[in-house]
Amino acid sequence: MSTHPYIAIEGAIGVGKTTLARILGDALSAEMLLEVFEENPFLSDFYADRSRYAFQTQIFFLLSRYRQQHSVIASTLTHSALVSDYLFAKDWLFAHLNLTGDELAMYERVHAILGEQIPPPSLVVYLKASTDTLMERITFRDRSYERQMERAYINDLRNAYDRFFGEYTTAPILILDTDGIDIVRDAADRADVVAKVKNALRLDSYQLPLPELTDMPVEPLPATNGGRRLPDFQRFHRVLDREKGFIADLYFNYICLTEEVGEVGRVLKNAWRVQDRTLPQVGNRQEAHDRALEATRPDLQEELADALAYLLKIANDAGIDLETAYLKKMGQNWQRTWGPGTGTSHAPTSSAQ
């Protein structure tokens, strides 16, 4: 299960889904999935003659939305949060508004098969607006294929959305009334909406990415924050590499990792020597061990941090969610039998840990 949230934004035509998706993408350092509706060759004809072109339009949208979401959502969530300006399930809503009889029955069969393969979102943000507001926004953006859109159709669509999300139970829903707010021009409105989305995601359990370097305090990774997870540090290194122009190359970073592991070995070798010199003085191996580590801990801390940094960078270069990989591997190890004190598995599988 991914540790990254997937947010789908929904609402009637003109309500501002794509606008909010872009805002949340920036606020959450998330990747975006935007619907490519302009590619539908039946769309203009549909708005001119809905009854004639409804089935072709709807089937094209269904297959297009499936192809896009099936290929993008799962792969993106392995390394990043995702914000989409549409929900796959909403295709069903439009179909029930525009199709009847055998065409609707055929559509429902195809939708049921495809819909099972689309991951549900962590949160659906449902944007509401009055019909007057929707018509104003549609007129303002002035898309050629929307100029013939009837007010009655938009009103029916708005009511259909209310009914649909009144019964929707697949994912948590955050309902936002957008009448009277302007998230594009009003910074306070924009901040308020972002805060509501973060609260709905319960970000005490999902940590946001580290801030951009220009916004960071002197100590960007406080040891007492208690909430950071490996994906947060992986995202931090993507920002760090980009801002500082560091080399992001799998093989170069592996070479650097081996160098840092060697530095860890050098520090531990020094600690061993300190322990060996201290043992005759204190007469107790554990005390000698503790004193040696106390003397070398600052250097060891620094070298371990460098080694971890390159390990995270390698995971980024390879497109691996390191936390997920670690938990999976440790789950496998938990099921194995280990020889006492040897770290050797008695299972017939590989002994690699």
N, C-alpha and C positions, 0 to 999 in steps of 0.2 A: 504494500500500500504506500502510495507516494506521500511524502511529508510536505509537498508543495500544494498550495490551494489552487483550485480551478474555479474561476468566477465566470458565470454566464450572465450577461445583461440582456433583459428583454423588455418589450413594450411595443405599443403600436407604431406604425410608420410615422416618422417625424418626431418621436419623443426624445431623441438624443442618445440613442444607444452607443453609436460609434464614438461620439464625443466623450461620453463617460468612460468608455473602454480605453481611450487614449490617455485620459487623465489618470485612471487607476493603473494603467500600465507604467506610467512614470512614477506614481506614488509608491507602488509596490515593487518596482524594478522587475516587473513581470513581462514575459513575452505576450504578444497579442495574436489573436485569431479573428480576422475580420471577414465577414461574409462578402463574397464577390458576386453580388446579385446582378451587376451590369452584364455578366456573361450570359444571362438567360436570354436566348434569342426570341422567346415568346412574350417577354414582359410588356413591351410596348403594345403589342396586339391584345394582350390580356386586359390592360387598362382601358383599351378602346372597346373591346367586346368580351366581357368576362365570361359569359356562358359558353362561348364558342372555344375560347382558348384556355379555359381553366385547367383541364386535365393535362394538356401538354406542359403548361407552365408549372403545375404542381409536381409532376413526375420529374421534370428537369431539376427543380429545386431540391427535391428529395434526394436524388442520386448525387447531385453536386455537393449538398451539405454532408451526406454520408462520406463521400470520398475525401472531403477536406478534413472532417473531424476525426474519422477513423485513422487517418495517417498522421495527424498532428498531435492530438491531445495526449495520448499515452507516451509518445516519445518526448514531448516537451516537459511533461511532469517529472521525468527522471532527473531533470537538472534545474528546473525553473518553475516559478508560479506562472499561471496562464490566465489571461483575461480575454473572453470572447464577447463579441457584440451580438451573439445570437445563441439560442438554445436549440439543439437538434429536435427536441420534442415539440417545439412550436410549429414545426411543419405540419403536424397533425391538426393544429388549431386552424391554420389557413385552409387545409384540405376540407375540413368540416364546414367551413364558411363558404367554400366555392364549389364543392363537388356534391353529387347526389347519386343515388342508385348504384348501378353496376360499377361506374367509375370510382365511386367512393369505396365500395367493397374491395375492388382490386387494389386501390391505393393502400387501404388499411392492412391488407395481407403483406404487401411489400414493406410498409413502414414497420410492422411488427418484427419482421425478420431482421431488418437493418438496425432498428433501434436497440436491440439487445446487445449489439456490439459496440455501442458508444458509451464511454464512461460517464457517469453522472457528475455534475459539478459539486464542489464543496458548498457553494452558495449561489443562489439565483437572485439577482437584483432586478426587481420588477419596477420599471418606471411608469408612472401613471401621469396622465394629463387630460384635460378636458378636450372635447372635440374642437372647440374654438382654438385652443392653443396648438393642437396638432395641425390644424389647417393653416394657421399662421406660420408655423415652422416649415411646413411643406412648401408653402408659397415663397418663403424667404430663401430656401436653398435652391429652388427653381431647377429641379431635375426635369429634363425634357419629357421623360416617360411618365412623370407624375403629374403633368399639367392637366391631364384629362381626368384625374382622380375625383370621384364624386364624394361630396360631404357625407352622404348617407352610407357609403361603403366604409369610410373612416369611422363613423359612429358605430356601425355594426362591428367593425374590427375591434374598436375599443371595448365594447361590451363583451365580445367574445374572449378577449384577453382577461377581463375581470372574472368571467365564469371559469376559464381554464385554470387560472392561478388560485381561484377560490377552492379548487379541488386537487391541486397539485401537491403531491406528498413525496416525490422522489428525492428532493433536496431541500434544505432550509431556504426560506424566502425572506428577503428584505424588501419591503414595499416602500417606495419613495414617491411622494407626490411632487411633480416638477412644475406645477402651476405656480407662477410668481417667483421662481428662482432662476438665476442665470449663472450656471457653473462655468461658462466661458469667460464672461466679463467681470463677474463678481468673485473676488478671491475668498471672501468670507463664506459665500454659498458653496464654493468649490471645496473649501477646507471642511465645511460641515458634512458634506456628502461623503468625502473620503473618510472622515472620522467615523461616520455611521457604518460604512462598509468594514473598516478595520475592527470595529467593535463586534459586528455581526460575525466576523471570522474568528473571533475570540483569539486575538493575536497574542494573548498571554501563553497560548500553547503552540502557536506558530510564530516564530520570530521573524520580523522583517529583515531584509538584507541590510548589511551595514551601510551607513550613509556614504555619499560620495566623499572623496578625500578632502575636498575643499570645505566640507561642512564638519569634518571630524575634529574632536578635541585632541589635545596632545597625546592622550592615551586612548586610542580608538577601540581597544579590545579589553575593557576592564575585567580583571580576574574575578570580580565579585558579582558580575551581572547574573549568573546562575541560569541563563536561559538560552545561550547560544547553542547551535547544533552544527554539525559538519556542513550541511548545505549552505548555512550562512557564511561560513569561512570560505567555501568554494566560490560563492558569489563575490565575496570581498576580493579574492585574488583575481577574478576577472576584471574588476574595477581597477585594482592596483596595477595590473599588467597594462591595461589600456591607458591609464592616466600617466604612468611613469615610463611607458614605452619599453617595458621589459620584454625579453624574448619569450614567446609562448610557443615552444617547440617541444614535442614529446621527448625526443632523443636528447636534446640539449639539457632539458630539465632532469632527465634520468641521470645523466653524467653529473650534474650538480648535486643530485640527491646522494649519489655514491660518495661524493666528496664530503658532504655534510655528515653522512653516516661515519665516515672516517674520522671526522672531527669529534663526533660523539665517542668513538673508540679511544681517541687521544685523551679526552678528558677522563674517561673511566680508567684508563691506564694510569693516569696521574693519581686518581683517587685510590687505586689499588696500592700504589707506591706509598701514599700517605698512610693508608691503613696498615701496611707492613711495617712502616717506621714507628707508628703509634702503638701497635700491639704490645711490644715489650714494656712500654712505659705504663700502660693502663692495665695490662694483664687480662683484658676481657675483649674477645673478638667482636661482640656486638657493639661495645662502646667505641672500639677502634673504627669499626665500620661507620658508625654514626658520625664520628668526628671527621672522618675522611670525606664523607658526603657533604657535611656542613661546609667544609673548606672549599669544595669544588662545585657546590650546587649552582652558584651564579653562572659559571661557564657551562655547566651541563644544561641548565635551563635554556641558555641562549642557543646552544648547538641543537638541542632537541626541537626548538621552535623553528630553526632554519630547515631541519630535516622534514618537519611536518609541512612547512610551507611548500617545499618542492614536491612532496607527496600529493598535496592538494592540487598543485598546478598540473601534475601528471594526470590526475583524475579528470581535471577540466579538459586537458588536451585530448584525452581518450573518450570524453563524453560519458564518464562513469559517475553515478551518484555514489560517493564513497560510503556514506552512512548506510544506504540500502545494501551495498555489497558487503559491508562489514557484518551487519546484522544477519544477512543470509548465511555467510560463511560461519559465523559463530553458532547459528542455529544448527548447522551441520555438525560442528564440533561437539555440540552439546549431546548429540545422539551417539557419539563414538565412545569407545572404551580406551582409557589411557593407562599406560603402565605407571605404577607408583614411583613418583620422583624422577621419571625419565622423560616425560613429555612425548612418549612414543605410543602410537595407537596400535591396539590389537585388532582393529577392524581390518578387513581385507582390502580397504581402499587406500588411497595415497596417504603417506604419513605427513604430507605437508600441512602446516597449520595456517 
